[in-house]
Structure formats: C-alpha cells, structure tokens
Amino acid sequence: MKSGLFIKVCFLNYIFWCILNNKKSKIGFGGETMLLFGHRGYSDQYSENTMLAFSKAIESGFDGIETDVHKTKDGVLVLCHDEKINRTSDGKGYIKDMTYEELCAYNFGTKDNPQRIPLLKELLELCKGKNVKINLEIKTNKIQYPGIELESYQMIKEMGMLDQVFFSSFYVDSLYKLRAIDSSLYLGYLFEDDYEKNKQLCLTQKFHVHAREDFLDEDEIALFLKAGLDINTWGVKNRFRYAYFKEKGVNIVIANKNFKKLKM
C-alpha cells in the first residue's frame, strides 16, 4: 500500500511539474499586451537577416526578432531566409554546399553598407541581457539539416537564453524533435497551406499558432485563444490589420514594418 501511494504521489508531482513548466515556457511570449517582432530583423528598412537589421530592430523598439537558421557544409549555424543565397547576396548556391568561410566572401547587404551572413551565436550575443525576444525558425521544410534542432538548442541553453528564445518551423518533425529534447520548450507551428489540417494539428499537439495573417478572423482567433494557444501571426502589411490583431488579443505580430511608429 505504501509503495502504491508513493507511486501515485510521484505521478501527481510529475503532472504538477509539467503544468508549472508549461506555464513557465509561456512567460514573456504571450500576455495581455501584443508584441511586435521584426520579420528577419527590421527588414523594411535594412537588408534582411543581417546584423544591421537585427541591431536596428532593437534600437527602433521592436519587442523581438524573427529569423531563420540553416547549417553550413562545415556545420556552422547561420541566419538566412532562403536555402540558397542567390536572392539575398551577390553570390549563388546552397548554404549546405558552402563552408562558413566561403559564405563570408559574399555581401548580404548593399554596396554602400556591405554585410556578411550572420551567425546564430552573434544574434544571441546581441540580444543577451536585453529586453528583446527571438523567434528562431528551424528552416527544415525543404532541407533537413542533420542535428540542427539539438545544436541550436544546445547553443541557446549554454548561453542561458532559453527564456528569451522560442522555436518555430514549417516542418513539424523539427518541432517533435525539439519537444523530445526539452518538453518545456515554447514551440510554434508555421503554416500557410492546408489550413484546416494544420489547425487541427496545432489544437491536438498543443503547438502555438504561427498562421499567415489572412487565415485569422475573429472566430479563429477566439478558438485558438480558448484552447490556450498563443497566436503569433506573420505577413501583416498594414497598420489596420495590426490594430485589428491587437484588439482581438493576438499575442505576437511578426512584420517588416515598425507599426509602433505609425499612427493608428
């Protein structure tokens, strides 16, 4: 009897710990006040996913920075939106096929203000100790970089920044891998297609909702919030939609523009 009681107490303690841990993982990311994250940094004014765009996002008052992590040929974690560097630099080719040193030969900024491809570590160092959050998208929906989830997590943990960074991905397997690594992590599922299917995935798997902004009307917002899920939407292009989401209780808007500086 004593053994059975002990097991029951341990089980209840575990459940209580899980509840507390889940609450802890939400602190600073949701809440009563909607947050504004710079999409790839302050990309409306500066070259996207560069240290300049990140630092200017902080200076201009964004609450957080959204960015994308890839892995180079020699295993370095770098920040860039696309799998190829063709669009965002003066080079060509896949990140996975180049070493970090090779990537540093290309300009990811402008002629007047050249920028090299940033390291994940550099962004973490920039944000550490500041009142700014990071939404790190694990960019694995097209290329599954071996070990990128664990390596990103370990770097963030070693820098003591797990309370400042949350993860998202279009590739749900990356979210499952992260959850297996640390069940307390704040995880967001990105989607823009198959809305009903992906909506149910968020509801059943308890992934926070990173849906494109045009999917979200008043009823959908209310449904997700009632289910205890945060809504962190992206693709917001004008101040009217920004104001609408703020009124309806959306948690985070991820945008190129700094809507805080625009008159509502």
C-alpha positions in Angstrom: 0.0 0.0 0.0 2.8 2.4 0.9 4.6 1.6 -2.4 1.4 2.3 -4.4 0.8 5.5 -2.5 4.4 6.6 -3.2 3.9 6.0 -6.9 0.7 8.0 -7.0 2.3 10.9 -5.2 5.3 10.9 -7.6 2.9 10.8 -10.6 0.9 13.7 -9.2 4.1 15.7 -8.6 5.2 15.0 -12.1 1.9 16.3 -13.5 2.1 19.4 -11.3 5.7 20.0 -12.5 4.6 19.7 -16.2 1.8 22.2 -15.6 4.3 24.7 -14.0 6.8 24.0 -16.7 4.3 24.7 -19.5 3.3 28.0 -17.8 6.9 29.0 -17.4 7.6 28.4 -21.1 4.9 31.0 -22.0 6.3 33.8 -19.9 7.3 36.8 -22.0 5.9 35.5 -25.3 2.2 35.8 -24.8 0.3 38.0 -22.4 -2.1 40.9 -22.3 -0.1 43.2 -24.5 0.6 42.2 -28.1 4.2 42.1 -29.0 5.8 43.2 -32.4 8.6 41.2 -33.8 10.9 42.3 -36.6 10.5 39.9 -39.5 14.1 39.0 -40.4 15.1 42.0 -38.3 14.0 45.5 -39.4 13.7 44.3 -43.0 11.5 47.2 -44.1 14.5 49.5 -43.8 17.6 47.3 -43.8 18.9 44.2 -45.6 17.0 41.2 -44.2 18.7 38.8 -41.7 21.8 40.9 -41.2 23.3 42.1 -38.0 22.5 45.6 -39.1 18.8 44.7 -39.5 18.8 42.9 -36.1 20.5 45.8 -34.2 18.2 48.4 -35.8 15.2 46.4 -34.9 16.3 46.6 -31.2 17.1 50.3 -31.5 13.8 51.1 -33.1 11.7 49.4 -30.4 10.6 46.0 -31.7 9.8 43.6 -28.9 11.6 40.7 -30.7 13.3 39.5 -33.8 12.2 36.7 -36.1 14.9 34.9 -38.0 15.8 31.6 -39.8 18.6 29.2 -39.0 20.5 27.0 -41.5 23.6 24.8 -41.3 26.7 25.2 -43.5 28.7 22.5 -45.1 31.2 22.6 -42.1 28.4 22.6 -39.5 28.1 26.3 -38.6 24.7 27.7 -37.7 24.0 30.8 -39.8 21.0 33.0 -40.3 19.3 33.4 -43.7 15.8 33.0 -45.0 16.4 31.0 -48.2 18.2 27.7 -48.7 20.1 29.4 -51.5 21.9 32.8 -51.1 21.0 33.9 -54.7 18.3 36.4 -53.7 19.8 37.9 -50.6 23.5 38.2 -51.6 25.8 38.7 -54.5 26.6 35.0 -54.5 24.9 31.9 -55.7 24.4 28.4 -54.4 23.0 26.4 -51.4 24.1 27.2 -47.9 24.5 23.5 -47.3 27.1 23.2 -50.0 29.4 26.0 -48.7 31.6 26.4 -45.7 31.1 29.4 -43.4 34.4 30.9 -44.7 33.1 30.6 -48.3 29.8 32.3 -47.4 31.7 35.2 -45.8 33.1 36.1 -49.2 29.6 37.3 -50.3 27.8 40.5 -49.5 24.4 40.2 -47.9 23.9 43.9 -47.5 24.1 46.8 -50.0 27.1 48.2 -51.9 27.1 51.2 -49.6 26.6 49.0 -46.5 28.1 45.5 -47.0 27.1 42.8 -44.6 28.2 39.2 -44.2 26.0 36.3 -43.3 25.4 36.3 -39.5 26.0 33.5 -37.1 23.2 32.4 -34.8 25.7 32.9 -32.0 26.2 36.6 -33.0 22.5 37.3 -32.7 22.3 35.6 -29.4 25.2 37.7 -28.1 23.5 40.8 -29.4 20.2 40.1 -27.6 21.6 38.6 -24.4 20.6 40.7 -21.4 18.3 42.9 -23.4 14.6 43.1 -23.2 14.1 41.5 -26.6 12.9 38.1 -27.6 14.0 35.8 -30.5 11.7 33.7 -32.7 14.1 31.2 -34.2 12.6 29.4 -37.2 14.3 26.0 -37.8 14.5 26.0 -41.6 14.0 22.4 -42.4 10.9 22.3 -44.6 13.0 21.8 -47.7 16.3 20.6 -46.5 16.6 18.6 -43.3 20.0 19.5 -41.8 21.1 16.7 -39.6 21.2 17.7 -35.9 20.2 21.3 -36.4 17.5 21.2 -33.7 19.7 19.8 -31.0 22.7 22.1 -31.9 20.5 25.2 -31.9 19.0 24.2 -28.6 22.4 23.5 -27.0 23.9 26.8 -28.1 20.9 28.7 -26.7 20.9 26.7 -23.4 24.7 27.1 -23.0 24.2 30.9 -23.3 21.5 30.8 -20.7 18.8 32.2 -23.1 16.1 29.5 -23.2 13.7 32.0 -21.5 14.5 34.6 -24.3 14.2 32.4 -27.4 11.3 30.3 -28.8 11.3 28.0 -31.8 9.1 27.6 -34.8 9.1 25.6 -38.0 7.1 24.7 -41.1 8.4 21.2 -40.7 6.5 19.5 -37.9 9.2 16.8 -37.3 11.6 19.5 -36.2 9.1 20.5 -33.5 8.7 16.9 -32.4 12.5 16.6 -32.1 12.7 19.8 -30.0 9.9 18.6 -27.8 11.8 15.3 -27.2 14.9 17.3 -26.3 13.1 19.5 -23.8 9.3 19.2 -23.2 9.1 22.7 -21.7 10.1 24.5 -24.9 7.7 27.0 -26.4 7.0 25.7 -30.0 5.2 27.3 -32.8 3.9 25.6 -35.9 4.2 27.7 -39.1 1.7 27.1 -41.9 0.1 28.8 -44.9 -1.5 25.8 -46.7 -4.0 23.1 -45.8 -5.4 25.4 -43.1 -8.0 23.0 -41.6 -5.5 20.2 -41.4 -2.8 22.3 -39.8 -5.3 24.0 -37.5 -6.2 20.6 -36.1 -2.5 19.7 -35.7 -2.0 22.8 -33.5 -5.1 22.0 -31.4 -4.2 18.3 -30.8 -0.5 18.7 -30.4 -0.6 21.9 -28.5 1.7 23.9 -30.8 1.3 27.6 -30.7 -0.2 29.0 -33.9 2.1 30.7 -36.4 -0.5 31.1 -39.2 -0.3 33.5 -42.1 -2.4 36.6 -41.2 -5.1 36.2 -43.8 -6.3 33.0 -42.2 -7.2 34.7 -39.0 -10.7 36.1 -38.5 -12.4 36.8 -35.2 -13.8 33.3 -34.8 -10.5 31.6 -35.5 -8.6 33.8 -33.1 -11.2 33.2 -30.3 -11.0 29.4 -30.9 -7.2 29.3 -30.6 -7.1 31.5 -27.5 -9.8 29.5 -25.8 -7.7 26.4 -26.4 -4.8 28.1 -24.6 -2.7 28.5 -27.6 -0.8 31.7 -28.5 -1.3 33.2 -31.9 1.9 34.6 -33.5 0.9 35.7 -37.0 3.0 36.9 -39.9 2.6 38.6 -43.2 1.0 41.7 -41.7 1.5 44.6 -44.2 -0.6 47.4 -42.9 -1.4 49.3 -39.7 -5.2 48.5 -39.9 -4.6 44.7 -39.7 -2.0 45.3 -36.9 -4.6 47.3 -34.9 -7.2 44.6 -35.6 -5.0 41.8 -34.2 -4.1 44.0 -31.2 -7.8 44.5 -30.4 -8.6 40.8 -30.8 -5.9 39.5 -28.4 -3.3 38.1 -30.8 -0.1 37.5 -28.9 2.6 38.5 -31.5 2.6 40.1 -34.9 5.7 39.4 -37.0 6.2 42.2 -39.6 8.7 44.0 -41.7 7.4 47.4 -40.7 7.6 49.0 -37.3 3.9 49.6 -36.7 4.6 51.1 -33.3 6.0 54.2 -35.0 3.0 54.5 -37.3 -0.1 56.5 -36.3 -3.1 54.1 -35.8 
